[in-house]
């Protein structure tokens, strides 16, 4: 079993990913480095909002940045973090299956 301190560290990283925009940023960065301009252009939010999301990801160690001219370039520090998304998808699919069984099984309906 992990220690409480290890659990706290893990929860901070998971919490940093717990916003749809941040999940989308992580997903797109798995393909490679991107400039702030390109990341910002993906969203209808203002620059400061996107910048705050990137800062949360950066402070948690999920992404890093470097200056390139007048722009910042962002990259995933540990790309395998996106493997976690496959597990999340498996949980979602399992929940859907369980709900279908409950809906169908409770009424004697064949699904």
BALOZA-829705 format. One line per 4 residues: for each residue x, y, z of C-alpha. Coordinates in steps of 0.1 Angstrom, whole numbers. Example, Ala and Ser with C-alpha at 12.3 -4.5 7.8 and 13.67 -1.06 7.14 Angstrom:
// BALOZA-829705
123/-45/78  137/-11/71;
// end
This chain:
// BALOZA-829705
0/0/0  12/35/-8  18/60/20  -6/89/27;
21/113/14  24/94/-19  -14/94/-22  -14/132/-17;
12/137/-44  -8/115/-69  -40/133/-60  -24/167/-68;
-14/154/-103  -48/139/-109  -64/171/-97  -43/191/-121;
-58/171/-150  -94/175/-137  -106/201/-161  -118/194/-197;
-95/220/-212  -65/206/-194  -74/171/-206  -77/184/-241;
-43/201/-239  -26/170/-226  -42/149/-254  -30/173/-281;
5/175/-266  9/138/-268  15/144/-305  44/167/-298;
54/202/-288  30/231/-295  33/268/-292  10/288/-269;
-5/305/-299  -16/271/-314  -29/258/-281  -48/291/-274;
-63/289/-309  -79/256/-301  -102/272/-275  -127/299/-274;
-114/311/-240  -93/342/-236  -55/340/-234  -54/344/-197;
-77/315/-191  -57/292/-213  -25/305/-197  -38/296/-163;
-47/261/-174  -12/256/-188  3/270/-155  -16/244/-135;
-3/216/-157  32/231/-156  32/235/-118  22/198/-114;
50/187/-136  28/174/-164  40/199/-190  71/220/-194;
77/251/-215  105/269/-232  107/303/-248  109/305/-286;
110/340/-300  79/358/-287  60/325/-280  62/297/-255;
65/261/-266  48/235/-244  55/198/-242  44/168/-221;
71/160/-196  61/123/-193  39/113/-224  28/81/-207;
4/101/-186  -20/97/-215  -21/60/-208  -42/69/-178;
-69/81/-202  -73/45/-215  -80/33/-180  -106/61/-175;
-123/51/-208  -124/15/-196  -142/27/-164  -167/47/-184;
-174/17/-207  -178/-6/-177  -203/19/-161  -223/20/-193;
-225/-18/-194  -236/-20/-158  -263/6/-164  -275/-13/-194;
-277/-45/-174  -296/-27/-147  -321/-11/-171  -326/-43/-191;
-324/-68/-163  -348/-50/-140  -377/-51/-164  -372/-85/-180;
-364/-68/-213  -338/-85/-236  -311/-61/-246;
// end
